[in-house]
């Protein structure tokens, strides 16, 4: 299978049956979630979330948070 363009993918998706679209949607949500998790993990390991975490902890320590 050669490289598909975005246009090719759009055409393929719009041609799916309702059942195939539901299965594709579930697969893509799982796939996208895995990519998101990998990016968050990489950002955390690289320290890119440290300032955000520090600010959240400071806000909680200062009483500027509320229970969900």
N, CA, C and O atoms as a Tripos MOL2 file, in Angstrom:
@<TRIPOS>MOLECULE
protein
  272   271    68     0     0
PROTEIN
NO_CHARGES

@<TRIPOS>ATOM
      1 N           0.8530   -1.1830    0.0000 N.3       1 UNK1
      2 CA          0.0000    0.0000    0.0000 C.3       1 UNK1
      3 C           0.8910    1.2360    0.0000 C.2       1 UNK1
      4 O           1.7780    1.3640    0.8440 O.2       1 UNK1
      5 N           0.6600    2.1340   -0.9330 N.am      2 UNK2
      6 CA          1.4470    3.3490   -1.0310 C.3       2 UNK2
      7 C           0.9960    4.3820   -0.0180 C.2       2 UNK2
      8 O           0.0630    4.1580    0.7530 O.2       2 UNK2
      9 N           1.6670    5.5020   -0.0350 N.am      3 UNK3
     10 CA          1.3200    6.5880    0.8670 C.3       3 UNK3
     11 C          -0.0070    7.2060    0.4550 C.2       3 UNK3
     12 O          -0.2350    7.5130   -0.7150 O.2       3 UNK3
     13 N          -0.8760    7.3790    1.4420 N.am      4 UNK4
     14 CA         -2.1720    8.0030    1.1870 C.3       4 UNK4
     15 C          -2.0870    9.4720    1.5730 C.2       4 UNK4
     16 O          -1.4030    9.8370    2.5290 O.2       4 UNK4
     17 N          -2.7790   10.2960    0.8290 N.am      5 UNK5
     18 CA         -2.8740   11.7060    1.1790 C.3       5 UNK5
     19 C          -4.0430   11.8860    2.1380 C.2       5 UNK5
     20 O          -4.8550   10.9800    2.3220 O.2       5 UNK5
     21 N          -4.1190   13.0540    2.7400 N.am      6 UNK6
     22 CA         -5.2550   13.3670    3.5990 C.3       6 UNK6
     23 C          -6.5470   13.2560    2.8090 C.2       6 UNK6
     24 O          -7.5490   12.7520    3.3160 O.2       6 UNK6
     25 N          -6.5270   13.7210    1.5790 N.am      7 UNK7
     26 CA         -7.7160   13.6400    0.7240 C.3       7 UNK7
     27 C          -8.1260   12.1800    0.5150 C.2       7 UNK7
     28 O          -9.3120   11.8560    0.5690 O.2       7 UNK7
     29 N          -7.1510   11.3030    0.2780 N.am      8 UNK8
     30 CA         -7.4390    9.8730    0.1180 C.3       8 UNK8
     31 C          -8.0940    9.3110    1.3830 C.2       8 UNK8
     32 O          -9.0610    8.5530    1.3090 O.2       8 UNK8
     33 N          -7.5580    9.6910    2.5320 N.am      9 UNK9
     34 CA         -8.1180    9.2120    3.7970 C.3       9 UNK9
     35 C          -9.5410    9.7180    4.0020 C.2       9 UNK9
     36 O         -10.4220    8.9650    4.4170 O.2       9 UNK9
     37 N          -9.7580   10.9900    3.7090 N.am     10 UNK10
     38 CA        -11.1020   11.5540    3.8450 C.3      10 UNK10
     39 C         -12.0880   10.8070    2.9600 C.2      10 UNK10
     40 O         -13.1940   10.4810    3.3900 O.2      10 UNK10
     41 N         -11.6860   10.5380    1.7250 N.am     11 UNK11
     42 CA        -12.5610    9.8030    0.8110 C.3      11 UNK11
     43 C         -12.8340    8.3960    1.3240 C.2      11 UNK11
     44 O         -13.9590    7.9060    1.2320 O.2      11 UNK11
     45 N         -11.8140    7.7480    1.8610 N.am     12 UNK12
     46 CA        -11.9980    6.3990    2.3940 C.3      12 UNK12
     47 C         -12.9620    6.4090    3.5760 C.2      12 UNK12
     48 O         -13.8380    5.5490    3.6710 O.2      12 UNK12
     49 N         -12.8080    7.3650    4.4620 N.am     13 UNK13
     50 CA        -13.6650    7.4360    5.6450 C.3      13 UNK13
     51 C         -15.1060    7.7500    5.2530 C.2      13 UNK13
     52 O         -16.0360    7.1570    5.7990 O.2      13 UNK13
     53 N         -15.2990    8.6650    4.3240 N.am     14 UNK14
     54 CA        -16.6740    9.0050    3.9330 C.3      14 UNK14
     55 C         -17.3550    7.8560    3.2060 C.2      14 UNK14
     56 O         -18.5810    7.8420    3.0950 O.2      14 UNK14
     57 N         -16.5910    6.8950    2.7100 N.am     15 UNK15
     58 CA        -17.1690    5.7420    2.0370 C.3      15 UNK15
     59 C         -17.4780    4.5740    2.9560 C.2      15 UNK15
     60 O         -17.9760    3.5470    2.4950 O.2      15 UNK15
     61 N         -17.1950    4.7060    4.2390 N.am     16 UNK16
     62 CA        -17.4430    3.6150    5.1800 C.3      16 UNK16
     63 C         -18.9290    3.4680    5.4760 C.2      16 UNK16
     64 O         -19.6780    4.4450    5.4800 O.2      16 UNK16
     65 N         -19.3350    2.2420    5.7210 N.am     17 UNK17
     66 CA        -20.7100    1.9910    6.1660 C.3      17 UNK17
     67 C         -20.8330    2.4950    7.6070 C.2      17 UNK17
     68 O         -19.8180    2.7250    8.2640 O.2      17 UNK17
     69 N         -22.0540    2.6670    8.1060 N.am     18 UNK18
     70 CA        -22.2060    3.1110    9.5000 C.3      18 UNK18
     71 C         -21.4910    2.1920   10.4970 C.2      18 UNK18
     72 O         -20.8880    2.6730   11.4550 O.2      18 UNK18
     73 N         -21.5550    0.8740   10.2770 N.am     19 UNK19
     74 CA        -20.8730   -0.0560   11.1790 C.3      19 UNK19
     75 C         -19.3570    0.0990   11.0830 C.2      19 UNK19
     76 O         -18.6640    0.1220   12.1000 O.2      19 UNK19
     77 N         -18.8490    0.2040    9.8630 N.am     20 UNK20
     78 CA        -17.4060    0.3860    9.6810 C.3      20 UNK20
     79 C         -16.9460    1.7100   10.2800 C.2      20 UNK20
     80 O         -15.8700    1.7900   10.8720 O.2      20 UNK20
     81 N         -17.7670    2.7520   10.1230 N.am     21 UNK21
     82 CA        -17.4160    4.0580   10.6810 C.3      21 UNK21
     83 C         -17.3540    3.9890   12.2060 C.2      21 UNK21
     84 O         -16.4560    4.5660   12.8190 O.2      21 UNK21
     85 N         -18.2960    3.2930   12.8110 N.am     22 UNK22
     86 CA        -18.2840    3.1430   14.2730 C.3      22 UNK22
     87 C         -17.0300    2.4010   14.7220 C.2      22 UNK22
     88 O         -16.4000    2.7840   15.7080 O.2      22 UNK22
     89 N         -16.6680    1.3470   14.0080 N.am     23 UNK23
     90 CA        -15.4600    0.5990   14.3550 C.3      23 UNK23
     91 C         -14.2120    1.4470   14.1360 C.2      23 UNK23
     92 O         -13.2830    1.4090   14.9430 O.2      23 UNK23
     93 N         -14.1890    2.2120   13.0440 N.am     24 UNK24
     94 CA        -13.0480    3.0960   12.7830 C.3      24 UNK24
     95 C         -12.9340    4.1570   13.8760 C.2      24 UNK24
     96 O         -11.8420    4.4420   14.3660 O.2      24 UNK24
     97 N         -14.0640    4.7310   14.2480 N.am     25 UNK25
     98 CA        -14.0690    5.7750   15.2780 C.3      25 UNK25
     99 C         -13.5100    5.2300   16.5920 C.2      25 UNK25
    100 O         -12.7070    5.8950   17.2480 O.2      25 UNK25
    101 N         -13.9280    4.0290   16.9770 N.am     26 UNK26
    102 CA        -13.4290    3.4210   18.2160 C.3      26 UNK26
    103 C         -11.9290    3.1510   18.1100 C.2      26 UNK26
    104 O         -11.1750    3.4210   19.0450 O.2      26 UNK26
    105 N         -11.5020    2.6160   16.9680 N.am     27 UNK27
    106 CA        -10.0720    2.3500   16.7740 C.3      27 UNK27
    107 C          -9.2780    3.6520   16.8380 C.2      27 UNK27
    108 O          -8.2380    3.7150   17.4930 O.2      27 UNK27
    109 N          -9.7680    4.6910   16.1590 N.am     28 UNK28
    110 CA         -9.0190    5.9400   16.1130 C.3      28 UNK28
    111 C          -8.9510    6.5910   17.4900 C.2      28 UNK28
    112 O          -7.9180    7.1540   17.8520 O.2      28 UNK28
    113 N         -10.0300    6.5230   18.2620 N.am     29 UNK29
    114 CA        -10.0090    7.0940   19.6130 C.3      29 UNK29
    115 C          -8.9430    6.4040   20.4620 C.2      29 UNK29
    116 O          -8.2130    7.0600   21.2050 O.2      29 UNK29
    117 N          -8.8570    5.0830   20.3470 N.am     30 UNK30
    118 CA         -7.8360    4.3290   21.0780 C.3      30 UNK30
    119 C          -6.4360    4.7130   20.6010 C.2      30 UNK30
    120 O          -5.5450    4.9620   21.4130 O.2      30 UNK30
    121 N          -6.2470    4.7600   19.2960 N.am     31 UNK31
    122 CA         -4.9560    5.1170   18.6990 C.3      31 UNK31
    123 C          -4.5340    6.5280   19.1150 C.2      31 UNK31
    124 O          -3.3930    6.7470   19.5210 O.2      31 UNK31
    125 N          -5.4550    7.4740   19.0140 N.am     32 UNK32
    126 CA         -5.1570    8.8600   19.3570 C.3      32 UNK32
    127 C          -4.8400    8.9870   20.8470 C.2      32 UNK32
    128 O          -3.9450    9.7380   21.2330 O.2      32 UNK32
    129 N          -5.5690    8.2560   21.6730 N.am     33 UNK33
    130 CA         -5.3040    8.2680   23.1080 C.3      33 UNK33
    131 C          -3.9220    7.7410   23.4450 C.2      33 UNK33
    132 O          -3.2430    8.2760   24.3220 O.2      33 UNK33
    133 N          -3.5060    6.6880   22.7470 N.am     34 UNK34
    134 CA         -2.1680    6.1460   22.9710 C.3      34 UNK34
    135 C          -1.0930    7.1630   22.5900 C.2      34 UNK34
    136 O          -0.1010    7.3210   23.3010 O.2      34 UNK34
    137 N          -1.2930    7.8480   21.4690 N.am     35 UNK35
    138 CA         -0.3280    8.8810   21.0640 C.3      35 UNK35
    139 C          -0.2760   10.0030   22.0950 C.2      35 UNK35
    140 O           0.8000   10.4910   22.4370 O.2      35 UNK35
    141 N          -1.4490   10.4090   22.5880 N.am     36 UNK36
    142 CA         -1.5320   11.4650   23.6030 C.3      36 UNK36
    143 C          -0.7850   11.0340   24.8590 C.2      36 UNK36
    144 O          -0.0020   11.8050   25.4150 O.2      36 UNK36
    145 N          -1.0270    9.7940   25.3100 N.am     37 UNK37
    146 CA         -0.3420    9.2870   26.4990 C.3      37 UNK37
    147 C           1.1710    9.2960   26.3110 C.2      37 UNK37
    148 O           1.9100    9.6840   27.2170 O.2      37 UNK37
    149 N           1.6290    8.8720   25.1470 N.am     38 UNK38
    150 CA          3.0660    8.8600   24.8690 C.3      38 UNK38
    151 C           3.6480   10.2700   24.9180 C.2      38 UNK38
    152 O           4.7480   10.4720   25.4330 O.2      38 UNK38
    153 N           2.9140   11.2450   24.3840 N.am     39 UNK39
    154 CA          3.4040   12.6220   24.3880 C.3      39 UNK39
    155 C           3.4570   13.1820   25.8060 C.2      39 UNK39
    156 O           4.4240   13.8470   26.1780 O.2      39 UNK39
    157 N           2.4190   12.9150   26.5970 N.am     40 UNK40
    158 CA          2.3980   13.3830   27.9880 C.3      40 UNK40
    159 C           3.5600   12.7620   28.7650 C.2      40 UNK40
    160 O           4.2450   13.4510   29.5220 O.2      40 UNK40
    161 N           3.7780   11.4580   28.5740 N.am     41 UNK41
    162 CA          4.8830   10.7900   29.2590 C.3      41 UNK41
    163 C           6.2290   11.3870   28.8490 C.2      41 UNK41
    164 O           7.0930   11.6100   29.6970 O.2      41 UNK41
    165 N           6.4060   11.6440   27.5670 N.am     42 UNK42
    166 CA          7.6590   12.2370   27.0890 C.3      42 UNK42
    167 C           7.8390   13.6430   27.6650 C.2      42 UNK42
    168 O           8.9370   14.0130   28.0790 O.2      42 UNK42
    169 N           6.7600   14.4180   27.6880 N.am     43 UNK43
    170 CA          6.8310   15.7720   28.2460 C.3      43 UNK43
    171 C           7.1620   15.7300   29.7380 C.2      43 UNK43
    172 O           7.9510   16.5400   30.2250 O.2      43 UNK43
    173 N           6.5610   14.7860   30.4610 N.am     44 UNK44
    174 CA          6.8310   14.6670   31.8990 C.3      44 UNK44
    175 C           8.2870   14.2700   32.1370 C.2      44 UNK44
    176 O           8.9550   14.8510   32.9920 O.2      44 UNK44
    177 N           8.7770   13.2890   31.3910 N.am     45 UNK45
    178 CA         10.1740   12.8600   31.5520 C.3      45 UNK45
    179 C          11.1440   13.9930   31.2320 C.2      45 UNK45
    180 O          12.2060   14.0970   31.8450 O.2      45 UNK45
    181 N          10.7790   14.8430   30.2710 N.am     46 UNK46
    182 CA         11.6630   15.9340   29.8580 C.3      46 UNK46
    183 C          11.5340   17.1620   30.7620 C.2      46 UNK46
    184 O          12.2480   18.1480   30.5790 O.2      46 UNK46
    185 N          10.6230   17.1000   31.7370 N.am     47 UNK47
    186 CA         10.4660   18.2190   32.6600 C.3      47 UNK47
    187 C           9.5980   19.3470   32.1430 C.2      47 UNK47
    188 O           9.5130   20.4020   32.7720 O.2      47 UNK47
    189 N           8.9510   19.1400   31.0080 N.am     48 UNK48
    190 CA          8.1470   20.2190   30.4270 C.3      48 UNK48
    191 C           6.8500   20.4840   31.1970 C.2      48 UNK48
    192 O           6.1720   21.4810   30.9450 O.2      48 UNK48
    193 N           6.5050   19.6030   32.1280 N.am     49 UNK49
    194 CA          5.2930   19.8070   32.9250 C.3      49 UNK49
    195 C           5.6060   20.2520   34.3480 C.2      49 UNK49
    196 O           4.6950   20.4730   35.1450 O.2      49 UNK49
    197 N           6.8770   20.3830   34.6680 N.am     50 UNK50
    198 CA          7.2770   20.7120   36.0340 C.3      50 UNK50
    199 C           6.6990   22.0420   36.5100 C.2      50 UNK50
    200 O           6.1890   22.1270   37.6270 O.2      50 UNK50
    201 N           6.7720   23.0640   35.6910 N.am     51 UNK51
    202 CA          6.2690   24.3840   36.0990 C.3      51 UNK51
    203 C           4.7610   24.3330   36.3270 C.2      51 UNK51
    204 O           4.2530   24.9400   37.2700 O.2      51 UNK51
    205 N           4.0570   23.6200   35.4770 N.am     52 UNK52
    206 CA          2.6110   23.4800   35.6330 C.3      52 UNK52
    207 C           2.2820   22.7350   36.9270 C.2      52 UNK52
    208 O           1.3830   23.1390   37.6650 O.2      52 UNK52
    209 N           3.0030   21.6560   37.2000 N.am     53 UNK53
    210 CA          2.7790   20.8900   38.4270 C.3      53 UNK53
    211 C           3.1090   21.7300   39.6560 C.2      53 UNK53
    212 O           2.3730   21.7020   40.6420 O.2      53 UNK53
    213 N           4.1940   22.4640   39.6050 N.am     54 UNK54
    214 CA          4.5730   23.3220   40.7320 C.3      54 UNK54
    215 C           3.5050   24.3750   41.0010 C.2      54 UNK54
    216 O           3.1590   24.6310   42.1540 O.2      54 UNK54
    217 N           2.9860   24.9810   39.9470 N.am     55 UNK55
    218 CA          1.9430   26.0020   40.1040 C.3      55 UNK55
    219 C           0.6780   25.3890   40.7040 C.2      55 UNK55
    220 O           0.0420   26.0040   41.5600 O.2      55 UNK55
    221 N           0.3140   24.2020   40.2720 N.am     56 UNK56
    222 CA         -0.8740   23.5380   40.8100 C.3      56 UNK56
    223 C          -0.6860   23.1910   42.2830 C.2      56 UNK56
    224 O          -1.6010   23.3740   43.0860 O.2      56 UNK56
    225 N           0.4840   22.6940   42.6380 N.am     57 UNK57
    226 CA          0.7540   22.3690   44.0390 C.3      57 UNK57
    227 C           0.7610   23.6210   44.9110 C.2      57 UNK57
    228 O           0.2560   23.6050   46.0330 O.2      57 UNK57
    229 N           1.3330   24.7030   44.3930 N.am     58 UNK58
    230 CA          1.3230   25.9760   45.1350 C.3      58 UNK58
    231 C          -0.1100   26.4490   45.3520 C.2      58 UNK58
    232 O          -0.4690   26.8610   46.4550 O.2      58 UNK58
    233 N          -0.9250   26.3910   44.3090 N.am     59 UNK59
    234 CA         -2.3190   26.8220   44.4220 C.3      59 UNK59
    235 C          -3.0540   25.9740   45.4600 C.2      59 UNK59
    236 O          -3.8310   26.5020   46.2550 O.2      59 UNK59
    237 N          -2.8140   24.6860   45.4560 N.am     60 UNK60
    238 CA         -3.4650   23.8080   46.4320 C.3      60 UNK60
    239 C          -2.9770   24.1220   47.8460 C.2      60 UNK60
    240 O          -3.7770   24.2130   48.7770 O.2      60 UNK60
    241 N          -1.6770   24.2870   48.0010 N.am     61 UNK61
    242 CA         -1.1040   24.6100   49.3130 C.3      61 UNK61
    243 C          -1.6590   25.9280   49.8370 C.2      61 UNK61
    244 O          -1.8870   26.0700   51.0380 O.2      61 UNK61
    245 N          -1.8790   26.8900   48.9480 N.am     62 UNK62
    246 CA         -2.3870   28.2070   49.3360 C.3      62 UNK62
    247 C          -3.9000   28.2250   49.5270 C.2      62 UNK62
    248 O          -4.4700   29.2650   49.8580 O.2      62 UNK62
    249 N          -4.5560   27.0800   49.3200 N.am     63 UNK63
    250 CA         -6.0080   27.0100   49.5060 C.3      63 UNK63
    251 C          -6.8040   27.5100   48.3160 C.2      63 UNK63
    252 O          -7.9890   27.8140   48.4510 O.2      63 UNK63
    253 N          -6.1840   27.5990   47.1730 N.am     64 UNK64
    254 CA         -6.8590   28.1210   45.9820 C.3      64 UNK64
    255 C          -7.3850   27.0100   45.0690 C.2      64 UNK64
    256 O          -7.4450   27.1690   43.8500 O.2      64 UNK64
    257 N          -7.7590   25.8960   45.6730 N.am     65 UNK65
    258 CA         -8.3320   24.7940   44.8990 C.3      65 UNK65
    259 C          -9.6290   24.3660   45.5550 C.2      65 UNK65
    260 O          -9.9070   24.7240   46.6990 O.2      65 UNK65
    261 N         -10.4100   23.6090   44.8320 N.am     66 UNK66
    262 CA        -11.6390   23.0770   45.4070 C.3      66 UNK66
    263 C         -11.7940   21.6180   45.0050 C.2      66 UNK66
    264 O         -11.3040   21.1860   43.9620 O.2      66 UNK66
    265 N         -12.4830   20.8750   45.8520 N.am     67 UNK67
    266 CA        -12.6970   19.4640   45.5830 C.3      67 UNK67
    267 C         -13.6660   19.3130   44.4170 C.2      67 UNK67
    268 O         -14.6380   20.0580   44.2910 O.2      67 UNK67
    269 N         -13.3810   18.3470   43.5820 N.am     68 UNK68
    270 CA        -14.2650   18.0870   42.4390 C.3      68 UNK68
    271 C         -15.4270   17.2250   42.8440 C.2      68 UNK68
    272 O         -16.2750   16.9020   42.0130 O.2      68 UNK68
@<TRIPOS>BOND
     1     1     2 1
     2     2     3 1
     3     3     4 2
     4     3     5 am
     5     5     6 1
     6     6     7 1
     7     7     8 2
     8     7     9 am
     9     9    10 1
    10    10    11 1
    11    11    12 2
    12    11    13 am
    13    13    14 1
    14    14    15 1
    15    15    16 2
    16    15    17 am
    17    17    18 1
    18    18    19 1
    19    19    20 2
    20    19    21 am
    21    21    22 1
    22    22    23 1
    23    23    24 2
    24    23    25 am
    25    25    26 1
    26    26    27 1
    27    27    28 2
    28    27    29 am
    29    29    30 1
    30    30    31 1
    31    31    32 2
    32    31    33 am
    33    33    34 1
    34    34    35 1
    35    35    36 2
    36    35    37 am
    37    37    38 1
    38    38    39 1
    39    39    40 2
    40    39    41 am
    41    41    42 1
    42    42    43 1
    43    43    44 2
    44    43    45 am
    45    45    46 1
    46    46    47 1
    47    47    48 2
    48    47    49 am
    49    49    50 1
    50    50    51 1
    51    51    52 2
    52    51    53 am
    53    53    54 1
    54    54    55 1
    55    55    56 2
    56    55    57 am
    57    57    58 1
    58    58    59 1
    59    59    60 2
    60    59    61 am
    61    61    62 1
    62    62    63 1
    63    63    64 2
    64    63    65 am
    65    65    66 1
    66    66    67 1
    67    67    68 2
    68    67    69 am
    69    69    70 1
    70    70    71 1
    71    71    72 2
    72    71    73 am
    73    73    74 1
    74    74    75 1
    75    75    76 2
    76    75    77 am
    77    77    78 1
    78    78    79 1
    79    79    80 2
    80    79    81 am
    81    81    82 1
    82    82    83 1
    83    83    84 2
    84    83    85 am
    85    85    86 1
    86    86    87 1
    87    87    88 2
    88    87    89 am
    89    89    90 1
    90    90    91 1
    91    91    92 2
    92    91    93 am
    93    93    94 1
    94    94    95 1
    95    95    96 2
    96    95    97 am
    97    97    98 1
    98    98    99 1
    99    99   100 2
   100    99   101 am
   101   101   102 1
   102   102   103 1
   103   103   104 2
   104   103   105 am
   105   105   106 1
   106   106   107 1
   107   107   108 2
   108   107   109 am
   109   109   110 1
   110   110   111 1
   111   111   112 2
   112   111   113 am
   113   113   114 1
   114   114   115 1
   115   115   116 2
   116   115   117 am
   117   117   118 1
   118   118   119 1
   119   119   120 2
   120   119   121 am
   121   121   122 1
   122   122   123 1
   123   123   124 2
   124   123   125 am
   125   125   126 1
   126   126   127 1
   127   127   128 2
   128   127   129 am
   129   129   130 1
   130   130   131 1
   131   131   132 2
   132   131   133 am
   133   133   134 1
   134   134   135 1
   135   135   136 2
   136   135   137 am
   137   137   138 1
   138   138   139 1
   139   139   140 2
   140   139   141 am
   141   141   142 1
   142   142   143 1
   143   143   144 2
   144   143   145 am
   145   145   146 1
   146   146   147 1
   147   147   148 2
   148   147   149 am
   149   149   150 1
   150   150   151 1
   151   151   152 2
   152   151   153 am
   153   153   154 1
   154   154   155 1
   155   155   156 2
   156   155   157 am
   157   157   158 1
   158   158   159 1
   159   159   160 2
   160   159   161 am
   161   161   162 1
   162   162   163 1
   163   163   164 2
   164   163   165 am
   165   165   166 1
   166   166   167 1
   167   167   168 2
   168   167   169 am
   169   169   170 1
   170   170   171 1
   171   171   172 2
   172   171   173 am
   173   173   174 1
   174   174   175 1
   175   175   176 2
   176   175   177 am
   177   177   178 1
   178   178   179 1
   179   179   180 2
   180   179   181 am
   181   181   182 1
   182   182   183 1
   183   183   184 2
   184   183   185 am
   185   185   186 1
   186   186   187 1
   187   187   188 2
   188   187   189 am
   189   189   190 1
   190   190   191 1
   191   191   192 2
   192   191   193 am
   193   193   194 1
   194   194   195 1
   195   195   196 2
   196   195   197 am
   197   197   198 1
   198   198   199 1
   199   199   200 2
   200   199   201 am
   201   201   202 1
   202   202   203 1
   203   203   204 2
   204   203   205 am
   205   205   206 1
   206   206   207 1
   207   207   208 2
   208   207   209 am
   209   209   210 1
   210   210   211 1
   211   211   212 2
   212   211   213 am
   213   213   214 1
   214   214   215 1
   215   215   216 2
   216   215   217 am
   217   217   218 1
   218   218   219 1
   219   219   220 2
   220   219   221 am
   221   221   222 1
   222   222   223 1
   223   223   224 2
   224   223   225 am
   225   225   226 1
   226   226   227 1
   227   227   228 2
   228   227   229 am
   229   229   230 1
   230   230   231 1
   231   231   232 2
   232   231   233 am
   233   233   234 1
   234   234   235 1
   235   235   236 2
   236   235   237 am
   237   237   238 1
   238   238   239 1
   239   239   240 2
   240   239   241 am
   241   241   242 1
   242   242   243 1
   243   243   244 2
   244   243   245 am
   245   245   246 1
   246   246   247 1
   247   247   248 2
   248   247   249 am
   249   249   250 1
   250   250   251 1
   251   251   252 2
   252   251   253 am
   253   253   254 1
   254   254   255 1
   255   255   256 2
   256   255   257 am
   257   257   258 1
   258   258   259 1
   259   259   260 2
   260   259   261 am
   261   261   262 1
   262   262   263 1
   263   263   264 2
   264   263   265 am
   265   265   266 1
   266   266   267 1
   267   267   268 2
   268   267   269 am
   269   269   270 1
   270   270   271 1
   271   271   272 2
@<TRIPOS>SUBSTRUCTURE
     1 UNK1         2 RESIDUE 1 A UNK
     2 UNK2         6 RESIDUE 1 A UNK
     3 UNK3        10 RESIDUE 1 A UNK
     4 UNK4        14 RESIDUE 1 A UNK
     5 UNK5        18 RESIDUE 1 A UNK
     6 UNK6        22 RESIDUE 1 A UNK
     7 UNK7        26 RESIDUE 1 A UNK
     8 UNK8        30 RESIDUE 1 A UNK
     9 UNK9        34 RESIDUE 1 A UNK
    10 UNK10       38 RESIDUE 1 A UNK
    11 UNK11       42 RESIDUE 1 A UNK
    12 UNK12       46 RESIDUE 1 A UNK
    13 UNK13       50 RESIDUE 1 A UNK
    14 UNK14       54 RESIDUE 1 A UNK
    15 UNK15       58 RESIDUE 1 A UNK
    16 UNK16       62 RESIDUE 1 A UNK
    17 UNK17       66 RESIDUE 1 A UNK
    18 UNK18       70 RESIDUE 1 A UNK
    19 UNK19       74 RESIDUE 1 A UNK
    20 UNK20       78 RESIDUE 1 A UNK
    21 UNK21       82 RESIDUE 1 A UNK
    22 UNK22       86 RESIDUE 1 A UNK
    23 UNK23       90 RESIDUE 1 A UNK
    24 UNK24       94 RESIDUE 1 A UNK
    25 UNK25       98 RESIDUE 1 A UNK
    26 UNK26      102 RESIDUE 1 A UNK
    27 UNK27      106 RESIDUE 1 A UNK
    28 UNK28      110 RESIDUE 1 A UNK
    29 UNK29      114 RESIDUE 1 A UNK
    30 UNK30      118 RESIDUE 1 A UNK
    31 UNK31      122 RESIDUE 1 A UNK
    32 UNK32      126 RESIDUE 1 A UNK
    33 UNK33      130 RESIDUE 1 A UNK
    34 UNK34      134 RESIDUE 1 A UNK
    35 UNK35      138 RESIDUE 1 A UNK
    36 UNK36      142 RESIDUE 1 A UNK
    37 UNK37      146 RESIDUE 1 A UNK
    38 UNK38      150 RESIDUE 1 A UNK
    39 UNK39      154 RESIDUE 1 A UNK
    40 UNK40      158 RESIDUE 1 A UNK
    41 UNK41      162 RESIDUE 1 A UNK
    42 UNK42      166 RESIDUE 1 A UNK
    43 UNK43      170 RESIDUE 1 A UNK
    44 UNK44      174 RESIDUE 1 A UNK
    45 UNK45      178 RESIDUE 1 A UNK
    46 UNK46      182 RESIDUE 1 A UNK
    47 UNK47      186 RESIDUE 1 A UNK
    48 UNK48      190 RESIDUE 1 A UNK
    49 UNK49      194 RESIDUE 1 A UNK
    50 UNK50      198 RESIDUE 1 A UNK
    51 UNK51      202 RESIDUE 1 A UNK
    52 UNK52      206 RESIDUE 1 A UNK
    53 UNK53      210 RESIDUE 1 A UNK
    54 UNK54      214 RESIDUE 1 A UNK
    55 UNK55      218 RESIDUE 1 A UNK
    56 UNK56      222 RESIDUE 1 A UNK
    57 UNK57      226 RESIDUE 1 A UNK
    58 UNK58      230 RESIDUE 1 A UNK
    59 UNK59      234 RESIDUE 1 A UNK
    60 UNK60      238 RESIDUE 1 A UNK
    61 UNK61      242 RESIDUE 1 A UNK
    62 UNK62      246 RESIDUE 1 A UNK
    63 UNK63      250 RESIDUE 1 A UNK
    64 UNK64      254 RESIDUE 1 A UNK
    65 UNK65      258 RESIDUE 1 A UNK
    66 UNK66      262 RESIDUE 1 A UNK
    67 UNK67      266 RESIDUE 1 A UNK
    68 UNK68      270 RESIDUE 1 A UNK
